[in-house]
């Protein structure tokens, strides 16, 4: 499935707020969080086997599944892969939702059929969840039309996943610079996403929390207060770009966590942990300089950035 960057490029026509650094930062104890390696988020192209080897070499404790390859494995290959993960104390983080639900009904149904066909194999790996983002604008659909389409389609997806014990995590996209992209605005804050999740009405639907989007949307600790342990599916951390106000931040241009200190990531993670979350934490910087690094240098930079914030 396309990344959000690819989606935006393919379909485009052409101050205090949440988690601003505090004078005294909260103490962060991230002992129950797992540094997660998501290859697509850092421009890393690799096989499932290479991904696991990279995780072992650079001390990541969770990985996002290379799904297409894993579902093609034989039973023997699957057993060997899972055994290697267990021996190195590595678990699966969420995978990217393998369905294009934003396109035509026919394309959506093709994706839903793929999920129905493969969901038992996916579940047999212990993959806990899939995540996807909600685009904050639309060229043709009004807010209500877009809301209804998301509700209907995501409910069907959640039901297929829920039958095998998987969860669905939804991510809102917060930067205000993206809101002028199309004619019709859509949800771009956790309060609006909460309304959508409530309308979907499936117990296995929750939130992919991203520090960058919380920062850009102005969603502070009070806005996140309603969250319970079961609501948080996965967590991503990024830093903002120096020289830009909160409202001027750009979705596709971020820094690795801890690189600028504009976002108080220790506070963000303290909030997440206070809710009882103990899963993967990955970096998704959408950063050209990071993408262009060689494999070893890239993995070292990403792992070091997570260590900076205690993960």
Secondary structure as GFF3:
##gff-version 3
##sequence-region A 1 311
A	DSSP	alpha_helix	4	11	.	.	.	ID=ss1
A	DSSP	beta_strand	34	37	.	.	.	ID=ss2
A	DSSP	three_ten_helix	39	42	.	.	.	ID=ss3
A	DSSP	alpha_helix	48	57	.	.	.	ID=ss4
A	DSSP	beta_strand	62	64	.	.	.	ID=ss5
A	DSSP	alpha_helix	67	70	.	.	.	ID=ss6
A	DSSP	alpha_helix	75	87	.	.	.	ID=ss7
A	DSSP	beta_strand	91	93	.	.	.	ID=ss8
A	DSSP	beta_strand	95	96	.	.	.	ID=ss9
A	DSSP	alpha_helix	105	124	.	.	.	ID=ss10
A	DSSP	beta_strand	129	134	.	.	.	ID=ss11
A	DSSP	beta_strand	137	138	.	.	.	ID=ss12
A	DSSP	alpha_helix	143	162	.	.	.	ID=ss13
A	DSSP	beta_strand	167	172	.	.	.	ID=ss14
A	DSSP	three_ten_helix	176	178	.	.	.	ID=ss15
A	DSSP	beta_strand	184	185	.	.	.	ID=ss16
A	DSSP	alpha_helix	190	200	.	.	.	ID=ss17
A	DSSP	beta_strand	205	210	.	.	.	ID=ss18
A	DSSP	alpha_helix	211	217	.	.	.	ID=ss19
A	DSSP	three_ten_helix	229	231	.	.	.	ID=ss20
A	DSSP	beta_strand	232	237	.	.	.	ID=ss21
A	DSSP	three_ten_helix	246	248	.	.	.	ID=ss22
A	DSSP	alpha_helix	265	274	.	.	.	ID=ss23
A	DSSP	beta_strand	280	283	.	.	.	ID=ss24
A	DSSP	alpha_helix	288	291	.	.	.	ID=ss25
A	DSSP	alpha_helix	295	308	.	.	.	ID=ss26
###
